Amino acid sequence: MKRNTLITIGVIVGLVVIIIIWIININNGMVNRNQAVKNTWAKVESQYQRRMDLYESEINTIKGSADFEQKTLTQVIAARSGANMKLDPDKFTADDLQKYQAAQAQYKTAFNLVVEQYPQIKTTEQFMQFEQQEEGTENRINKARNDFNDAVIDYNTFSQRFPNSIFLGGRYPEKAYFQADEGASKNPKIDFSSGSQK
């Protein structure tokens, strides 16, 4: 073979190898981002579980020290059941995420109603400790949701950029972002002196 032919073949083989390595890097980068989204979503769920456990503990305290009505308990259990729903970060849609958020808000509301119905609990030392733990929990939930959105932004941006979108071929569909409810930019606070929410 002529020297020019060998050089041409070498250049073509080199380009093919570079393209294959590039495609592998795109795919591996997408896999890493997909796993990051799953990991951050697991942290969101973990923080919501922390809130559930905290509320459950406080409700047990209220039950033990107050005339706890069965109707109230039933409402809280129903709300907790809804808030305990699980979402697969590979499959959930923006609508699923909104339902999840609504279920979490409903559980928080049900808990707050229990607290308002038993004002004598608000003055106990245990309840004051609970308030501090609740504030920390709400901050952790907010951070976990922000971290999740950061991972989703990275995932969606990487998968939709050209030429990544061509090589990925729709195998990694866009993921939904966590969007706070209107007016939810502040941590909800209960004014325990008047029994109203702010």
C-alpha positions as CSV (number, residue, x, y, z in Angstrom):
1,M,0.0,0.0,0.0
2,K,1.0,3.5,-0.6
3,R,2.1,5.7,2.3
4,N,-0.8,8.2,1.6
5,T,-3.3,5.3,1.8
6,L,-1.9,4.2,5.2
7,I,-2.0,7.7,6.5
8,T,-5.7,8.1,5.4
9,I,-6.6,4.7,7.0
10,G,-4.8,5.7,10.2
11,V,-6.6,9.1,10.3
12,I,-10.0,7.4,9.7
13,V,-9.4,4.8,12.4
14,G,-8.2,7.5,14.8
15,L,-11.3,9.6,14.1
16,V,-13.6,6.5,14.7
17,V,-11.8,5.7,18.0
18,I,-12.2,9.4,19.1
19,I,-15.9,9.4,18.2
20,I,-16.4,6.1,20.1
21,I,-14.6,7.4,23.2
22,W,-16.7,10.6,22.9
23,I,-20.0,8.7,22.7
24,I,-18.9,6.5,25.7
25,N,-18.1,9.6,27.7
26,I,-21.5,11.1,26.8
27,N,-23.3,8.0,27.9
28,N,-21.3,7.6,31.1
29,G,-21.8,11.3,31.9
30,M,-25.6,10.8,31.5
31,V,-25.5,7.6,33.7
32,N,-23.7,9.6,36.4
33,R,-26.2,12.4,36.2
34,N,-29.1,10.0,36.3
35,Q,-27.7,8.4,39.4
36,A,-27.2,11.8,41.0
37,V,-30.9,12.6,40.5
38,K,-31.9,9.3,42.1
39,N,-29.5,10.0,45.0
40,T,-30.8,13.5,45.6
41,W,-34.4,12.3,45.3
42,A,-33.7,9.7,48.0
43,K,-32.4,12.5,50.2
44,V,-35.7,14.5,49.7
45,E,-37.7,11.4,50.7
46,S,-35.4,10.8,53.6
47,Q,-36.1,14.3,55.0
48,Y,-39.8,14.0,54.5
49,Q,-39.6,10.7,56.4
50,R,-37.7,12.5,59.2
51,R,-40.6,15.0,59.4
52,M,-43.1,12.1,59.5
53,D,-41.2,10.4,62.3
54,L,-41.0,13.7,64.2
55,Y,-44.7,14.4,63.9
56,E,-45.5,10.8,64.8
57,S,-43.5,11.1,68.0
58,E,-45.2,14.4,68.9
59,I,-48.7,13.0,68.2
60,N,-47.9,10.0,70.5
61,T,-47.0,12.5,73.2
62,I,-50.2,14.4,72.6
63,K,-52.2,11.2,72.8
64,G,-50.6,10.3,76.0
65,S,-51.3,13.6,77.7
66,A,-54.6,14.8,76.3
67,D,-58.1,13.5,75.6
68,F,-57.2,12.6,72.0
69,E,-60.3,12.2,69.8
70,Q,-60.4,9.2,67.5
71,K,-61.7,11.4,64.6
72,T,-58.6,13.5,64.9
73,L,-56.3,10.5,64.9
74,T,-58.1,9.1,61.9
75,Q,-57.5,12.3,60.0
76,V,-53.8,12.4,60.8
77,I,-53.4,8.7,59.9
78,A,-55.1,9.3,56.5
79,A,-52.9,12.3,55.8
80,R,-49.8,10.4,56.9
81,S,-50.7,7.5,54.6
82,G,-51.0,9.9,51.6
83,A,-47.7,11.7,52.5
84,N,-45.9,8.3,52.6
85,M,-46.3,7.8,48.8
86,K,-43.2,6.8,46.9
87,L,-42.1,8.2,43.5
88,D,-39.7,6.6,41.1
89,P,-37.3,9.4,40.0
90,D,-37.0,7.7,36.6
91,K,-40.7,7.8,35.9
92,F,-42.5,10.5,37.8
93,T,-44.0,13.5,36.0
94,A,-44.5,17.1,37.0
95,D,-48.1,16.1,37.9
96,D,-46.9,13.3,40.1
97,L,-44.5,15.6,41.9
98,Q,-47.3,18.1,42.5
99,K,-49.4,15.4,44.0
100,Y,-46.5,14.4,46.2
101,Q,-46.1,18.0,47.4
102,A,-49.8,18.3,48.0
103,A,-49.8,15.1,50.1
104,Q,-46.9,16.4,52.2
105,A,-48.6,19.7,52.7
106,Q,-51.8,18.0,53.7
107,Y,-50.0,15.9,56.4
108,K,-48.3,19.1,57.8
109,T,-51.7,20.8,57.9
110,A,-53.4,17.8,59.7
111,F,-50.6,17.8,62.2
112,N,-50.9,21.6,62.8
113,L,-54.7,21.1,63.4
114,V,-53.9,18.5,66.0
115,V,-51.6,20.9,67.8
116,E,-54.1,23.7,67.7
117,Q,-56.8,21.5,69.2
118,Y,-54.6,20.8,72.2
119,P,-53.3,24.2,73.4
120,Q,-52.1,22.8,76.7
121,I,-49.4,20.9,74.9
122,K,-47.8,24.1,73.5
123,T,-46.5,25.1,76.9
124,T,-44.7,21.8,77.7
125,E,-40.9,21.6,77.5
126,Q,-41.1,18.6,75.1
127,F,-43.2,20.7,72.7
128,M,-40.7,23.5,72.8
129,Q,-38.0,21.0,71.9
130,F,-40.2,19.7,69.1
131,E,-40.5,23.2,67.7
132,Q,-36.7,23.5,67.4
133,Q,-36.5,20.1,65.7
134,E,-39.3,21.0,63.4
135,E,-37.5,24.1,62.2
136,G,-34.3,22.1,61.6
137,T,-36.3,19.5,59.7
138,E,-38.0,22.1,57.5
139,N,-34.6,23.6,56.7
140,R,-33.3,20.1,55.7
141,I,-36.3,19.5,53.5
142,N,-35.7,22.8,51.7
143,K,-32.0,22.0,51.2
144,A,-32.8,18.5,49.9
145,R,-35.3,19.9,47.4
146,N,-32.8,22.5,46.2
147,D,-30.1,19.8,45.8
148,F,-32.6,17.7,43.8
149,N,-33.4,20.6,41.5
150,D,-29.7,21.2,41.0
151,A,-29.2,17.6,40.0
152,V,-32.2,17.7,37.6
153,I,-30.9,20.9,36.0
154,D,-27.6,19.3,35.4
155,Y,-29.3,16.1,34.0
156,N,-31.7,17.9,31.8
157,T,-29.2,20.4,30.4
158,F,-26.6,17.7,29.6
159,S,-29.2,15.4,27.9
160,Q,-30.7,18.2,25.8
161,R,-27.4,19.8,24.6
162,F,-26.4,19.2,21.1
163,P,-24.8,16.8,20.1
164,N,-25.5,14.9,23.3
165,S,-29.2,14.7,22.5
166,I,-28.5,13.0,19.1
167,F,-26.2,10.3,20.6
168,L,-28.5,9.7,23.6
169,G,-31.4,9.2,21.3
170,G,-34.2,10.0,23.8
171,R,-33.1,7.2,26.2
172,Y,-33.0,9.8,29.0
173,P,-36.2,11.8,29.0
174,E,-36.5,15.2,30.7
175,K,-37.1,15.0,34.5
176,A,-39.5,17.1,36.5
177,Y,-38.3,19.8,38.9
178,F,-39.6,20.3,42.4
179,Q,-41.6,23.5,42.3
180,A,-42.7,25.0,45.6
181,D,-46.4,26.0,46.0
182,E,-47.2,29.6,45.6
183,G,-46.3,31.5,48.7
184,A,-44.2,28.7,50.0
185,S,-40.9,30.5,49.7
186,K,-40.9,30.9,53.5
187,N,-40.9,28.1,56.0
188,P,-44.4,27.8,57.4
189,K,-44.7,29.0,61.0
190,I,-47.4,28.5,63.5
191,D,-48.3,31.3,65.9
192,F,-48.9,29.2,68.9
193,S,-50.0,32.1,71.0
194,S,-53.1,32.7,68.8
195,G,-53.5,29.3,67.2
196,S,-53.2,30.8,63.7
197,Q,-50.7,30.1,60.9
198,K,-48.4,32.6,59.2
